[in-house]
């Protein structure tokens, strides 16, 4: 396990201790402020040993006032039934715990009996309010575990929040689902449910009906999340399930994941829209239909006819990525719906890899957006499409009318017909959003027709975003971009005095050199509020130790920096000297909590220097988390 690292928080969080090693748990026992909450997470799973499990267990037993427990055993191949016996034993002595989160994802060696020991213990947690169990990929899990969990739930009189993920547990059948749902004997207390049954091939139509029949008995259920990814159900059973759904009068938020699932295609999708339209309390809808290849334009007609009736609806997230049969008419139906509802707060549309969408459909969408005067968050994902500057320009033009917009995300990468002209329109719109916009994310990776001129135009618009706090711009393998883009971006960064988070990615932009990196880093010297940085300069072959020297000086000046993600993979001209400068600079930053440093394929960096760097960061007390990739 890694060495002791203890992260102290602000006064308002003094009762929360976040750790990532067993040694930290034992050391933290000596701290007097531990009296209310305790969280154990981020285990280095593959090195977990029985002795360390015993240490965790002993520590849990010795702190009598723990309210929140989080145990993360993700991908722990060495976790055994004996180890979990010690955890179960300690949990039995903590009856006042109100939140229990255990992550067993990827623990495919754990037998049913070991999980049942944990579920038996849950019965003793009389006041537990939130239960989160993740069994994703635990392929030995059978119906016996679900029966045991169901029995445990019967004892939890105050449970409000249930999260359980059984994705990939392919031995689960209808019988297990029925026992799990029947265990919820006190539905009046439950407000939030999240069940994941993706890739559960043995679940049949009856399981879907059973799930709906059980959930509709919860009179105060407000949040419902269900995942049926890659599951197949018949149309009749899907309608039965949705029929039960209509009886849930108190629901405010619904999230359905039907990725790769044919169960809600054709008439069933229309029936879904009819069902949602009758749920008058709904405030947020999120539906994932990715790779539902039989979905057609006419199936989306219900969005126009039915969803517009939901007066309370304020947030919509629709994902139709890779639905290959959709054409412009589907986009027009969405646009018609938006014209009928001008009071939305959040809108996210994912039309990724749909070749049937052209400028005609996108222009209709753009026109409908002009009326969204209350919109605060807008995300459009439309990578690898046939849309040109004209279609996306219509979206940009509509932004001028959105005076309340605080969050804007454009993801239009791999679009071959996007040119510098798109940035001209976007820059004009950004000027109108200056007073309100807090977050801007722009992904134009692999848009080969973009040049330095387009970035210069974009930068002029960025300079008007006086309130911007988060900026993300992603390029990839652009053969035209040179160091000139940093001169343009530098002018913007000097004016963005409210910036807290910065993400810039120039992966495989091989014309970028040390000169450009130096200009970039110099522009950040007055960024006093900057806390989070992500720089991706991987496979930029023109970068040398001079760039690392510039970056090191920048990170040393930014004394408020808390998290750093620096990707230098494939920068083959970097040497030990450059790494030494980086180590020295980061070692002086007292607030730095997380570091992610990638140096794979940097062949001039020696293993000795690498190991010295890793050992150095292991001794920085402020660090909560660090990840490295070896250069060799």
Secondary structure, 3 states (H helix, E strand, C coil): CCCCCCECCCHHHCCCCEECCHHHHHHHCCCCCCCCCCEECCCCHHHCCHHHHHHHHHHHHHCCCCCEEEEECCCCCCCCHHHHHHHHHHHCCCCCCCEEEEECCCCCCCCHHHHHHHHHHHCCCCCCCEEEEECCCCCCCCHHHHHHHHHHHCCCCCCCEEEEECCCCCCCCHHHHHHHHHCCCCHHHCCEEEEECCCCCCCCHHHHHHHHHHHCCCCCCCEEEEECCCCCCCHHHHHHHHHHHCCCCCCCEEEEECCCCHHHCCHHHHHHHHHHHCCCCCCEEEEECCCCCCCCHHHHHHHHHCHHHCCCCCEEEEECCCCCCCCHHHHHHHHHHHHHCCCCCEEEEECCCCCCCCHHHHHHHHHHHCCCCCCCEEEEECCCCCCCHHHHHHHHHHHCCCCCCCEEEEECCCCCCCCHHHHHHHHHHHHHCCCCCCEEEEECCCCCCCCHHHHHHHHHHHCCCCCCCEEEEEEECCCCCCCHHHHHHHHHHHHCCCCCEEEEEEECCCCCEHHHHHHHHHCCCCCCCCCEEEEECCCCCECCHHHHHHHHHHHHHCCCCCEEEEECCCCCCCCHHHHHHHHHHHHCCCCCCEEEEECCCCCCCCHHHHHHHHHHHHCCCCCCEEEEECCC
